[in-house]
Structure formats: structure tokens, C-alpha cells
Amino acid sequence: MSESKPEYTRTAVDSVVDAVRGLVSEGINRRVVVRDSKDDVVLEVPVALGLVAALAAPVATAIGGGVALVGKCDIKLEDRRRPGSQPATTVDGE
């Protein structure tokens, strides 16, 4: 049998592991920030943690998001690697 098959499999596994590491790093560096009408931070969590919470308790996550929007809060997705960067996504509760 050919020896290239195990080497090819190892390369494929390495590329998948690198991709997962990149996604985790991206999820840790980006944060979901909820601010009230006075621009005070109510909640700030990494995107990765927010996704885990959304998968673990989708109903509670939906209710919390609805309450934040009804309570005139802003929900922003911010990149923490660049200080002062513009939010990637903004949802206004107005």
C-alpha cells in the first residue's frame, strides 16, 4: 500500500485543527456587549461563551435578547483586538 495516504490524512487533520483554533480565537477576541440607554455596560461576554449559552439554553437566550431590546438596550458585537474599533454589528432597541 502507498504511504502517502497516512501523510495526506495527517495534513487534513492538521488543517482542521488549525481552522478550529482560529475560530475559537476569533470567538474569544470578539465580544457581545449589551449597553443600556445611559451607555453603561450591562453585559459583556465573549462570542464563544454566548454561543455555548445559546446552545445550552436557547429559550432563555431568546427571552434575554427580547428583554434587552424592549428595555431600550443596544447589543453590539465588538472586536477586542483593536481598541476603539467600530462594532461589527449593532442592534438598537429603539
SVG drawing of the C-alpha trace seen along z (x, -y; Angstrom):
<svg xmlns="http://www.w3.org/2000/svg" viewBox="-40 -58 45 60">
<polyline fill="none" stroke="black" stroke-width="0.4" points="0.0,0.0 1.0,-3.6 2.5,-5.6 1.1,-8.9 -2.4,-8.1 -1.4,-8.5 0.5,-11.6 -2.4,-13.1 -4.7,-12.3 -2.3,-13.9 -2.2,-17.0 -6.0,-17.2 -6.3,-16.7 -3.7,-19.4 -5.6,-21.8 -8.9,-21.1 -7.3,-21.6 -5.8,-24.9 -9.2,-26.1 -10.9,-25.2 -8.2,-27.1 -8.7,-30.1 -12.5,-30.0 -12.0,-29.7 -9.5,-32.6 -11.9,-34.7 -14.8,-33.9 -12.7,-34.8 -11.5,-38.1 -15.0,-39.2 -17.4,-40.1 -21.2,-40.7 -21.7,-43.9 -25.1,-45.0 -25.4,-48.7 -28.4,-50.4 -29.8,-53.8 -27.2,-55.6 -24.4,-53.8 -23.5,-51.8 -22.3,-48.2 -25.0,-45.8 -23.4,-42.6 -20.2,-41.7 -19.4,-38.2 -17.1,-36.5 -18.9,-35.3 -17.8,-31.7 -19.4,-31.8 -22.5,-33.3 -22.8,-30.6 -22.4,-27.9 -25.1,-29.6 -27.4,-29.8 -27.0,-26.1 -27.4,-25.1 -30.5,-27.3 -32.0,-28.7 -35.3,-29.8 -33.5,-31.7 -31.2,-33.3 -34.2,-34.4 -36.1,-35.8 -32.9,-37.7 -32.4,-39.2 -36.0,-40.2 -35.9,-41.8 -32.7,-43.7 -34.4,-45.1 -37.6,-46.0 -35.6,-47.7 -34.0,-50.1 -30.6,-48.4 -28.0,-48.3 -26.5,-44.9 -23.1,-45.2 -20.6,-42.7 -17.1,-44.3 -13.6,-43.2 -11.4,-43.4 -8.1,-43.1 -8.3,-46.7 -9.1,-49.2 -11.6,-51.8 -12.7,-49.7 -16.2,-50.1 -18.7,-47.4 -19.1,-44.7 -22.8,-44.5 -25.2,-46.7 -28.9,-46.1 -30.7,-49.1 -33.6,-48.6 -35.4,-51.8"/>
</svg>
